[in-house]
Amino acid sequence: MGATQEQIGFYADASVYDILHTPGTALEVDGLLAMHDRFVRSKRRAMVLEPACGSGRYLRVLGRRGVRCEGYDLDGGMVGYANDRLRALGVDGIARARVGSMTDDAARAGVFTFAFNLINTVRHLGSDQEMDLHLSSTARSLAPGGVYALGLSTSAPGLEFPSEDVWSAKRGRVGVVQTVQYEPAGEGSRDERVYSHVAVTTPKGVRHQDSSYTLRTYTQEQWLELIARSAMRLVCVVNEVGDEIDVPVCGYGIYILRPD
Ligand SMILES: C[S@@+](CC[C@H](N)C(=O)[O-])C[C@H]1O[C@@H](n2cnc3c(N)ncnc32)[C@H](O)[C@@H]1O
């Protein structure tokens, strides 16, 4: 077996991202639709927006369930992959992806009954100003009565330890193992560093991809203050199945936000 070492961004290979993250997506979509039913106050037929949709794993499940949806992502490779898969499934008439930015989205105003953005993706935004722009542009995209479900982990800089996760998945003859190391922000810093090592095994050999990126950190206080002065207000916090939970001091929650 041959081995190659690459220095690329983790998101540069849409299919590898998709193989790793697709397992479990259908259950997550059950939770998202439960949130839609519970919080959206609109008689309109569901129309769902996913900012930073990546490979389109949620769009595929939503499309197959007959839910009209649209995603956007900064990365053209991700968008191309998402649209190819939607076309192959025959759901491209109701589900599509396009290139767009969380800070500068020109989505059709007032169209979407529900928007969602999970697993800390929004922490790729590098400043409070970018987060404000994102919340105002998403608020504009929502139809009256619509809500935004935003999944984010709050943290406690200076009190957390480095940690590691290992994820693995297989599709056909391709196996992917990702080892992710998290280096928490030190006291006074807002930057968590994430280091990813991915090993992709195919019949031709093993390919290794290393990448790293920064996620902006929010304490509970910083996050709640940012929401309070944004274009949205907090309705409540829920878990992945849509059940209400206490606002986490430190940890993951899905924040249900409604435009002011
Ligand atoms: C962790 S992935 C999440 C993808 C998808 N939402 C999912 O859960 O599978 C993060 C995605 O955010 C995209 N991204 C990062 N910054 C962005 C920005 N400013 N605007 C739009 N997309 C962005 C990346 O290209 C990547 O596809």
The ligand as a Gaussian input file, in Angstrom:
#p B3LYP/6-31G(d) Opt

LIG

0 1
 C      -18.348000      21.676000       9.871000
 S      -18.761000      21.999000       8.189000
 C      -20.525000      21.914000       8.333000
 C      -21.203000      21.514000       7.061000
 C      -22.690000      21.160000       7.236000
 N      -23.428000      22.239000       7.838000
 C      -22.807000      19.906000       8.073000
 O      -23.173000      19.997000       9.246000
 O      -22.482000      18.845000       7.551000
 C      -18.420000      23.712000       8.056000
 C      -18.737000      24.315000       6.685000
 O      -18.740000      25.727000       6.846000
 C      -18.267000      26.301000       5.647000
 N      -17.911000      27.684000       5.970000
 C      -16.924000      28.131000       6.773000
 N      -16.968000      29.470000       6.857000
 C      -18.015000      29.873000       6.092000
 C      -18.590000      31.139000       5.789000
 N      -18.070000      32.275000       6.286000
 N      -19.678000      31.190000       4.979000
 C      -20.213000      30.061000       4.453000
 N      -19.700000      28.828000       4.707000
 C      -18.623000      28.739000       5.514000
 C      -17.130000      25.393000       5.227000
 O      -16.823000      25.536000       3.860000
 C      -17.721000      24.030000       5.587000
 O      -18.375000      23.449000       4.490000

